[in-house]
Amino acid sequence: MNKERKGHRVLVTRFSAIGDVAMTVPVLYSVCRTQPHDMFYMVTRPSMTPIFVNPPENLVVIGADVKTDYKGVGGMNRLLKELRDQYYFDTYVDLHAVLRTYILSALCRLRGIKVSRINKGRRGKRALTRRNNKVMLPLLSSRARYREAFFRAGFPMTEKFEGVYGKDGRAPFDNIAEITSPKQDGEKWLGIAPFAKHKGKIYPLPLMEQVVKEISELGHVRIFLFGGGDKEQATLRQWAEKYPNTISLAEKRWGFAREMELMSHLDVMLTMDSANMHLASLVNVPVVSIWGATHPYCGFKGWRQKEDLTLQLPMPCRPCSTFGNKPCYRGDYLCLSGIPPSSVTAKLMPFLT
């Protein structure tokens, strides 16, 4: 690295979760393109680095395993030293605001490095998700909060992101030829990601299976099922074997980059409030999203996704959780089970006809 390079050198961190890391992409790419004379070094978990497809020339993406290789204060100090010795950064933008990045911030300040940190708006999220006297007002999106953190660090931006493959671009089909055959004349492609990390975000599987069944019966729609864990693999394999024109991607675990390449060829994606909603958004695919315990008002809607493509019930207890990880107040998750499969297919049909 040339220490004499003109412009600032900016360290950026966001280690998890997948969706939150994906949401950094439109902002980070725009900042890089707005500030072409500065260098940006994005540090995230090694498994997250494939999300950063086609990065700007002045962006370097670095994988760091903070759970094993750089644990605790000592690990953070060592990580900072290694990064500083290699990249000579003068500014740190913390897009995570958790204990390990608080440590990094403190260590940076001790070295005279300028620090800017995301304001997660925790107070507003508590007011939005509490059981009584909710304040039902939309909060700033995570992307807006990322933009604020860069602005406070002295890096204003204009929107310069049109998707990782461009506004109307798609990944080369040869990249996904191993997964599936080319799209036929008159055929439509639908992606379905029926899982999420927490129960409060997952549409009941029997109802989702009914959606798969109804769409499969159309005959001209190829369905791709996205998932990863062992339980997910078993469920998706069963659906793929049971319903024609249905392919499970869970068995081989193609990885983020390959799955995003496939997503770029879809006509529409069906997801929960989950990482796949954000990954599909990055490749400019329309996303029909189902929301239960969580709510778009919390600021996690997919990049440029339309409000009328969200499916949710107007219940006074919603949202009860920012992340969908709290037990249902009612005990029955009616916010999800109360959405009929016919409502889901109705949202999808304009893209499949």
ChimeraX attribute file (.defattr): number of C-alpha atoms within 10 A of each C-alpha:
attribute: neighborCount
match mode: 1-to-1
recipient: residues
	/A:1	8
	/A:2	8
	/A:3	10
	/A:4	7
	/A:5	11
	/A:6	10
	/A:7	12
	/A:8	16
	/A:9	20
	/A:10	24
	/A:11	23
	/A:12	23
	/A:13	23
	/A:14	22
	/A:15	23
	/A:16	14
	/A:17	15
	/A:18	19
	/A:19	18
	/A:20	19
	/A:21	23
	/A:22	27
	/A:23	24
	/A:24	21
	/A:25	23
	/A:26	21
	/A:27	23
	/A:28	25
	/A:29	26
	/A:30	21
	/A:31	25
	/A:32	21
	/A:33	21
	/A:34	16
	/A:35	18
	/A:36	15
	/A:37	14
	/A:38	18
	/A:39	22
	/A:40	28
	/A:41	20
	/A:42	21
	/A:43	20
	/A:44	21
	/A:45	20
	/A:46	14
	/A:47	15
	/A:48	24
	/A:49	19
	/A:50	15
	/A:51	21
	/A:52	23
	/A:53	17
	/A:54	13
	/A:55	16
	/A:56	17
	/A:57	12
	/A:58	16
	/A:59	21
	/A:60	15
	/A:61	20
	/A:62	16
	/A:63	15
	/A:64	18
	/A:65	15
	/A:66	17
	/A:67	10
	/A:68	9
	/A:69	12
	/A:70	17
	/A:71	15
	/A:72	15
	/A:73	14
	/A:74	11
	/A:75	17
	/A:76	20
	/A:77	17
	/A:78	15
	/A:79	19
	/A:80	18
	/A:81	15
	/A:82	12
	/A:83	16
	/A:84	14
	/A:85	11
	/A:86	12
	/A:87	19
	/A:88	18
	/A:89	20
	/A:90	17
	/A:91	21
	/A:92	24
	/A:93	27
	/A:94	23
	/A:95	26
	/A:96	22
	/A:97	17
	/A:98	12
	/A:99	11
	/A:100	17
	/A:101	19
	/A:102	15
	/A:103	17
	/A:104	22
	/A:105	22
	/A:106	13
	/A:107	17
	/A:108	20
	/A:109	14
	/A:110	10
	/A:111	10
	/A:112	11
	/A:113	15
	/A:114	17
	/A:115	20
	/A:116	19
	/A:117	23
	/A:118	19
	/A:119	15
	/A:120	17
	/A:121	15
	/A:122	11
	/A:123	8
	/A:124	17
	/A:125	22
	/A:126	16
	/A:127	15
	/A:128	25
	/A:129	22
	/A:130	16
	/A:131	15
	/A:132	11
	/A:133	9
	/A:134	18
	/A:135	13
	/A:136	16
	/A:137	12
	/A:138	14
	/A:139	16
	/A:140	15
	/A:141	20
	/A:142	22
	/A:143	23
	/A:144	14
	/A:145	19
	/A:146	23
	/A:147	24
	/A:148	19
	/A:149	21
	/A:150	24
	/A:151	15
	/A:152	14
	/A:153	17
	/A:154	12
	/A:155	17
	/A:156	15
	/A:157	19
	/A:158	12
	/A:159	12
	/A:160	15
	/A:161	18
	/A:162	17
	/A:163	23
	/A:164	25
	/A:165	19
	/A:166	14
	/A:167	12
	/A:168	11
	/A:169	14
	/A:170	20
	/A:171	18
	/A:172	13
	/A:173	16
	/A:174	11
	/A:175	12
	/A:176	19
	/A:177	11
	/A:178	8
	/A:179	16
	/A:180	12
	/A:181	10
	/A:182	12
	/A:183	14
	/A:184	11
	/A:185	7
	/A:186	9
	/A:187	14
	/A:188	19
	/A:189	21
	/A:190	22
	/A:191	26
	/A:192	23
	/A:193	23
	/A:194	24
	/A:195	23
	/A:196	18
	/A:197	14
	/A:198	15
	/A:199	19
	/A:200	25
	/A:201	27
	/A:202	25
	/A:203	24
	/A:204	16
	/A:205	13
	/A:206	11
	/A:207	18
	/A:208	18
	/A:209	17
	/A:210	16
	/A:211	19
	/A:212	23
	/A:213	16
	/A:214	15
	/A:215	23
	/A:216	18
	/A:217	12
	/A:218	13
	/A:219	12
	/A:220	17
	/A:221	22
	/A:222	21
	/A:223	23
	/A:224	24
	/A:225	23
	/A:226	24
	/A:227	22
	/A:228	19
	/A:229	12
	/A:230	10
	/A:231	10
	/A:232	18
	/A:233	20
	/A:234	15
	/A:235	17
	/A:236	25
	/A:237	18
	/A:238	12
	/A:239	18
	/A:240	19
	/A:241	12
	/A:242	13
	/A:243	17
	/A:244	18
	/A:245	18
	/A:246	23
	/A:247	20
	/A:248	26
	/A:249	20
	/A:250	21
	/A:251	16
	/A:252	10
	/A:253	15
	/A:254	15
	/A:255	15
	/A:256	19
	/A:257	17
	/A:258	16
	/A:259	18
	/A:260	26
	/A:261	22
	/A:262	24
	/A:263	27
	/A:264	26
	/A:265	23
	/A:266	24
	/A:267	19
	/A:268	24
	/A:269	25
	/A:270	25
	/A:271	27
	/A:272	25
	/A:273	32
	/A:274	27
	/A:275	22
	/A:276	31
	/A:277	28
	/A:278	26
	/A:279	27
	/A:280	29
	/A:281	25
	/A:282	29
	/A:283	27
	/A:284	26
	/A:285	24
	/A:286	21
	/A:287	28
	/A:288	24
	/A:289	27
	/A:290	26
	/A:291	25
	/A:292	28
	/A:293	30
	/A:294	23
	/A:295	25
	/A:296	19
	/A:297	17
	/A:298	25
	/A:299	19
	/A:300	23
	/A:301	23
	/A:302	27
	/A:303	22
	/A:304	14
	/A:305	19
	/A:306	13
	/A:307	12
	/A:308	9
	/A:309	16
	/A:310	21
	/A:311	17
	/A:312	19
	/A:313	15
	/A:314	8
	/A:315	11
	/A:316	11
	/A:317	17
	/A:318	23
	/A:319	27
	/A:320	25
	/A:321	24
	/A:322	21
	/A:323	19
	/A:324	22
	/A:325	15
	/A:326	13
	/A:327	15
	/A:328	18
	/A:329	12
	/A:330	9
	/A:331	7
	/A:332	11
	/A:333	19
	/A:334	14
	/A:335	24
	/A:336	22
	/A:337	17
	/A:338	15
	/A:339	19
	/A:340	13
	/A:341	18
	/A:342	13
	/A:343	11
	/A:344	21
	/A:345	18
	/A:346	10
	/A:347	18
	/A:348	22
	/A:349	11
	/A:350	9
	/A:351	15
	/A:352	18
	/A:353	11
